[in-house]
């Protein structure tokens, strides 16, 4: 899209300001103030700290929504960058780049609005990293009232080659549910374990059994995973406590496997706790569904990416999750993954790592990818030339 390149220097400076002052989920007040100051059109508040900016056009069509995330993570940064964050929060997942890229696209689209094939709705979404989900709130409330024709997004990824974009049909991200397992036993002195019922021993065997059973209950050709990330229990080395708990995440690509994982946790937790003379309870918080890319949008966008000087990455599907999937209740979705590996000066680090620093050049790569997705969702491969996308 013509005009994006002209916007990139300004967008890159915006990215550095956003990166230097990240804010956590549902508290992105200064972040949205920075964005509103840069946008050339009015913003509408939505889902608390979220903002919607509509680039209107002359044609009577539903808008194509383009999403970027506002929130950082509770991580102390260790990149050493001149514009690194100094506090206990960090943009360690590229959200600062996504926001700057969407601002560049929105400003360029506003300049070209008489040539656009459909309205562009810039969605600056709060709380992608925490619950309650900002995407779910938008899907249930403000965004639904605007009835988008499609919702698209792009996300940087350090495992994909620089200059390439992964954009594939079907399920590309997993569903994710949060689970808490609490085991209650009988407290006792550690010297007299027979007088109590040990919830820590029961929970330890429970965690091992859960990981083993995933590989026996789910088709090994299908994507599914269980992670226990937190174990809590006890207050002294010589005391058998009254309770212990574990918190984890369940991920799956297929809906039937999502249900199977939920049932597995219940069955294994109660069975092993009972075998140890303890009692188990399971609390499950349903999270985002699996994220499925629309085949038609993907096919058109893949052609446009090539026109815009971006190559196609190898096929990419993962057990990562993104609340962007909640927008699937409103309209067809497409998300692309923009590669970082091999970019000049980029040090390979995974997402959510305190040393991950996305290169500044990624702002342009993400903006061009978002433009391709917008045009594809508007059904506009044939109109891309008139908007100057490949210029």
C-alpha positions in Angstrom: 0.0 0.0 0.0 1.4 3.4 -1.0 2.4 5.5 1.9 3.5 2.8 4.3 7.2 3.4 3.5 6.8 7.1 4.2 5.3 6.4 7.6 8.0 4.0 8.8 10.5 6.4 10.2 7.8 7.9 12.4 6.4 4.5 13.3 9.9 3.3 14.3 10.3 6.2 16.7 6.8 5.4 18.1 7.9 1.8 18.6 10.9 2.9 20.7 8.7 5.0 22.9 6.2 2.2 23.4 9.0 -0.3 24.1 10.5 2.0 26.7 7.3 2.4 28.7 5.3 -0.9 28.6 2.1 -1.4 30.6 0.5 -4.5 31.8 -2.9 -5.9 30.8 -6.0 -3.6 31.4 -3.7 -0.8 32.5 -2.4 0.5 29.1 -3.4 4.1 29.7 -0.2 5.9 28.6 0.2 3.4 25.7 -3.2 4.4 24.2 -2.4 8.1 24.8 0.7 7.6 22.6 -1.2 5.9 19.9 -4.0 8.5 19.8 -1.4 11.2 19.5 0.0 9.6 16.4 -3.2 8.6 14.6 -4.7 11.0 12.1 -8.3 9.9 12.9 -10.4 9.8 16.0 -10.4 6.8 18.3 -13.3 5.2 20.1 -12.7 3.6 23.5 -13.6 -0.1 23.7 -13.1 -2.8 26.3 -11.6 -0.4 28.9 -8.2 0.6 27.6 -8.8 -0.6 24.0 -9.2 1.7 21.1 -11.0 1.4 17.7 -10.0 3.7 14.8 -12.2 3.5 11.6 -10.8 4.6 8.2 -14.0 5.2 6.3 -14.4 4.9 2.5 -17.0 5.9 -0.1 -18.2 2.3 -0.8 -20.9 0.7 1.3 -19.0 -2.3 2.7 -18.4 -3.9 6.1 -14.9 -3.0 7.5 -12.0 -5.3 7.7 -10.6 -5.2 11.2 -6.9 -5.3 11.8 -5.7 -6.1 15.3 -2.6 -5.1 17.3 -2.1 -5.8 21.1 -1.4 -3.2 23.7 0.0 -5.0 26.8 3.4 -6.0 27.9 4.5 -8.8 30.2 5.6 -8.8 33.9 9.3 -9.4 32.9 12.4 -7.3 33.8 14.1 -6.5 30.5 17.7 -7.5 29.9 18.3 -6.4 26.3 20.6 -3.5 27.0 18.9 -1.5 24.2 19.0 2.3 24.5 15.2 2.4 24.6 14.8 -0.7 26.9 12.2 -0.6 29.7 13.5 0.1 33.2 10.8 -1.3 35.4 9.2 -4.7 36.0 7.3 -4.8 32.6 8.6 -5.5 29.1 7.3 -5.8 25.5 8.8 -9.3 25.2 6.3 -10.6 22.6 6.6 -7.9 19.9 3.4 -6.0 20.8 5.2 -2.7 20.5 6.2 -3.5 16.9 2.6 -4.7 16.1 1.2 -1.4 17.4 3.6 0.8 15.5 3.0 -1.2 12.3 -0.8 -0.8 12.6 -0.4 3.0 13.2 1.7 3.2 10.0 -0.9 1.2 8.1 -3.8 3.3 9.5 -2.1 6.6 8.7 -1.3 5.4 5.1 -4.8 4.1 4.6 -6.3 7.4 5.8 -4.3 9.2 3.1 -5.5 6.8 0.4 -9.1 6.4 1.7 -10.7 7.3 -1.7 -8.9 4.3 -3.3 -9.5 1.7 -0.5 -11.7 -1.3 -1.3 -13.3 -1.4 2.2 -13.2 0.5 5.5 -10.2 -0.4 7.7 -11.0 -0.8 11.4 -7.8 -0.5 13.4 -8.3 -2.5 16.6 -5.9 -1.8 19.4 -6.7 -4.6 21.8 -5.9 -4.6 25.5 -4.9 -7.7 27.6 -3.7 -10.3 25.1 -1.4 -11.7 27.8 -3.8 -12.0 30.7 -7.4 -12.7 31.6 -10.0 -11.4 31.2 -9.1 -11.5 27.5 -9.3 -8.2 25.7 -10.2 -9.9 22.4 -13.1 -11.8 24.1 -14.4 -8.5 25.5 -14.2 -6.8 22.2 -15.8 -9.8 20.4 -18.7 -9.8 22.9 -19.2 -6.0 22.9 -17.9 -3.1 20.9 -16.4 -4.8 17.9 -19.4 -7.0 17.3 -21.6 -3.9 16.8 -19.4 -3.0 13.8 -19.9 -6.4 12.1 -16.5 -6.7 10.4 -16.2 -8.7 7.2 -13.0 -10.3 8.5 -10.4 -9.8 11.2 -6.7 -10.1 10.5 -3.4 -9.7 12.4 0.3 -10.4 12.2 2.7 -11.5 14.9 6.5 -11.5 14.9 8.2 -14.9 15.4 11.9 -15.5 16.1 11.9 -19.1 14.8 11.0 -18.1 11.2 13.5 -16.7 8.7 13.9 -12.9 8.3 12.1 -11.6 5.2 9.6 -14.4 5.2 6.0 -14.7 6.5 4.2 -17.9 7.5 0.6 -17.8 6.4 -1.2 -21.2 6.2 -4.7 -22.4 6.1 -6.5 -24.3 8.9 -5.6 -24.4 12.6 -2.4 -22.5 13.2 -2.6 -22.0 17.0 -4.0 -24.2 19.8 -6.8 -23.7 22.2 -5.7 -23.0 25.8 -7.4 -23.7 29.1 -6.1 -22.9 32.6 -6.4 -25.6 35.2 -5.8 -25.6 39.0 -5.7 -29.0 40.8 -5.9 -28.9 44.6 -5.2 -32.0 46.7 -6.3 -32.1 50.3 -4.8 -34.6 52.8 -4.2 -34.9 56.5 -1.4 -32.9 58.1 1.2 -34.7 60.2 4.7 -34.5 61.6 7.3 -35.6 59.0 8.6 -38.2 61.5 5.2 -39.9 61.7 3.9 -39.9 58.0 1.6 -42.9 58.8 -0.5 -40.6 60.9 -1.3 -38.3 58.0 -2.2 -38.4 54.3 0.5 -36.7 52.2 -1.0 -34.4 49.5 2.5 -33.5 48.2 3.3 -37.1 47.4 -0.1 -37.5 45.8 0.3 -34.4 43.8 3.8 -35.4 42.6 2.6 -38.7 41.3 -0.4 -36.9 39.8 1.8 -34.5 37.8 3.9 -37.3 36.4 0.8 -39.4 35.5 -0.9 -36.5 33.7 2.1 -36.0 31.4 2.3 -39.7 30.7 -1.4 -40.0 30.0 -1.5 -37.3 27.4 0.7 -39.4 25.2 -1.7 -42.4 25.7 -5.1 -40.6 25.3 -4.4 -38.3 22.4 -3.6 -39.4 18.9 0.1 -38.8 18.5 -0.4 -37.3 15.0 -2.5 -34.5 16.6 -1.2 -31.4 18.4 -1.9 -31.4 22.1 0.1 -30.6 25.2 -0.2 -30.3 29.0 2.1 -28.1 31.0 2.2 -27.9 34.8 3.9 -24.6 35.5 3.2 -24.0 39.2 3.5 -26.3 42.3 2.6 -25.0 45.7 2.4 -26.8 49.1 4.0 -27.0 52.5 5.6 -24.5 54.8 8.4 -26.6 56.6 10.7 -29.4 55.6 9.5 -31.7 58.5 5.7 -31.1 58.1 3.2 -33.0 55.9 0.8 -30.2 54.9 -2.9 -30.3 54.7 -3.1 -29.4 51.0 -1.0 -28.8 47.9 -1.9 -27.5 44.5 -0.7 -27.4 40.9 -1.6 -24.9 38.1 -1.2 -25.7 34.4 -2.3 -25.2 30.9 -4.1 -27.6 28.4 -3.6 -27.0 24.7 -5.0 -28.7 21.7 -5.8 -28.1 18.0 -8.9 -30.3 17.7 -12.0 -29.6 19.8 -12.4 -33.2 20.7 -8.9 -33.3 22.0 -9.6 -30.2 24.1 -12.5 -32.0 25.7 -10.4 -35.2 26.2 -7.7 -33.2 28.0 -10.2 -31.7 30.4 -11.7 -35.1 31.2 -8.2 -36.6 31.6 -7.3 -34.1 34.3 -10.5 -34.8 36.2 -10.1 -38.6 36.0 -6.4 -38.8 36.9 -6.6 -36.2 39.7 -9.4 -37.9 41.5 -8.1 -41.4 41.0 -4.6 -40.8 42.2 -5.7 -38.6 45.1 -8.0 -41.3 46.3 -5.3 -43.9 46.0 -3.2 -41.8 48.5 -6.1 -41.3 50.9 -6.6 -37.7 49.7 -9.2 -35.7 48.0 -8.8 -33.7 44.7 -10.7 -30.8 43.2 -10.2 -29.4 39.7 -10.9 -25.9 38.7 -10.8 -25.2 34.9 -10.9 -21.8 33.4 -11.8 -22.0 29.6 -9.5 -19.9 27.5 -9.2 -19.1 23.9 -10.3 -21.6 21.2 -8.0 -22.9 18.5 -7.2 -20.3 15.9 -8.2 -21.3 12.4 -7.1 -19.3 9.3 -9.6 -18.7 6.5 -8.6 -20.4 3.3 -9.7 -17.7 0.9 -8.0 -14.9 2.8 -4.8 -16.9 3.1 -4.8 -17.7 -0.6 -5.2 -14.1 -1.7 -2.7 -12.8 1.0 0.0 -15.2 0.0 -0.1 -13.8 -3.6 0.1 -10.2 -2.2 3.0 -11.0 0.1 5.1 -12.0 -2.9 4.2 -8.8 -4.7 5.2 -6.8 -1.6 8.7 -8.4 -1.5 8.0 -10.9 1.3 8.7 -14.6 0.8 6.6 -17.4 2.1 8.1 -19.3 5.1 7.8 -23.0 5.5 4.4 -24.2 6.8 3.9 -23.1 10.4 1.5 -24.5 13.0 2.1 -24.5 16.7 0.7 -25.1 20.1 1.0 -21.5 21.0 -2.3 -19.7 21.6 -3.6 -16.3 21.0 -6.9 -14.7 22.1 -7.2 -13.4 18.6 -9.1 -16.6 18.1 -12.1 -15.2 19.9 -12.8 -12.9 17.0 -13.6 -16.0 15.0 -17.1 -15.8 16.6 -17.6 -12.6 14.5 -16.0 -13.2 11.1 -13.4 -15.1 9.2 -9.9 -14.8 10.6 -6.3 -14.8 9.3 -3.1 -14.3 11.2 0.4 -14.3 9.7 3.7 -14.9 11.5 6.5 -12.5 10.5 10.0 -14.1 10.7 12.9 -12.5 12.6 15.7 -15.1 12.5 18.6 -13.8 10.5 17.7 -10.1 10.7 20.8 -7.8 11.0 21.8 -7.5 14.6 19.0 -9.8 15.9 20.0 -12.2 18.7 18.0 -15.3 18.6 15.8 -15.5 21.7 12.3 -17.1 22.2 9.2 -15.0 22.7 8.6 -13.9 26.3 12.4 -14.0 27.0 13.9 -11.0 28.9 16.6 -10.6 26.2 14.3 -10.7 23.1 14.7 -7.5 21.2 12.8 -7.3 17.9 14.7 -5.4 15.3 13.4 -2.0 14.2 13.1 -3.1 10.6 10.4 -5.5 11.7 8.0 -2.6 12.0 8.0 -2.3 8.2 7.7 -6.1 7.6 4.7 -6.3 9.9 3.1 -3.2 8.4 3.4 -4.6 4.8 2.1 -8.0 6.0 -0.9 -6.3 7.6 -1.6 -4.4 4.4 -1.5 -7.6 2.4 -4.0 -9.2 4.9 -6.3 -6.2 4.8 -6.4 -6.2 1.0 -6.9 -10.0 0.8 -9.7 -9.9 3.4 -11.3 -7.2 1.3 -11.1 -9.5 -1.7 -8.7 -7.1 -3.4 -5.8 -9.0 -5.1 -6.9 -7.4 -8.3 -7.1 -4.0 -6.7 -3.7 -4.1 -5.0 -2.0 -2.2 -7.9 -4.4 0.7 -7.6 -3.5 1.1 -3.9 0.2 1.0 -4.7 0.8 -2.0 -2.4 3.7 -3.3 -4.4 5.3 0.1 -4.8 
